[in-house]
Amino acid sequence: MMAKTGTTREKTTLILLLFVVLLVASHEESGGMGVDAACNNLPMSCWLKCGRPGGCNRCCKKHGFVRGECVGIDCYCCRE
């Protein structure tokens, strides 16, 4: 008799947990990776713009920033 390796629910939970860990790791890692002190990840409407080329930059400029820069999946708007 073969034992089950895991239910669908357990696998889904494991995948979600792994996704959360990756998100947290990329957010912590972005603190010193090419982002100036003059940059921040506000406005909130620009957060998910890094999926398309130039999306972050366009969004930040629309909100009055000089440029936008993606670090991982985070969009940082810069004043300088």
C-alpha positions, -999 to +999 in steps of 0.1 A: +000+000+000+014+034-010+013+064+013+001+097+000+028+123-004+006+152+005-029+166-001-037+194-025-044+217+004-010+210+020+008+216-014-011+249-019-002+260+016+034+252+010+035+271-023+018+301-007+043+301+022+072+299-002+058+328-022+055+349+010+090+341+020+103+352-014+083+384-012+097+393+022+133+384+011+131+406-020+117+435+001+145+432+027+171+429+000+159+460-018+171+483+010+206+487-003+203+477-039+207+508-061+179+529-044+190+563-033+178+580-001+158+604-023+137+574-035+108+557-018+081+532-027+052+557-026+027+564-041+010+531-036-006+532-071+029+525-085+037+494-065+027+468-091+040+486-122+073+467-124+057+439-144+058+460-176+089+476-190+088+514-182+057+511-162+073+522-129+090+551-145+058+563-162+038+560-131+063+579-110+066+607-135+028+610-136+029+616-098+055+644-101+087+624-094+118+627-116+121+590-123+110+555-112+132+525-106+123+488-101+141+468-075+127+433-076+089+437-077+090+470-059+087+504-077+107+532-061+099+568-071+128+592-070+129+630-065+164+634-079 
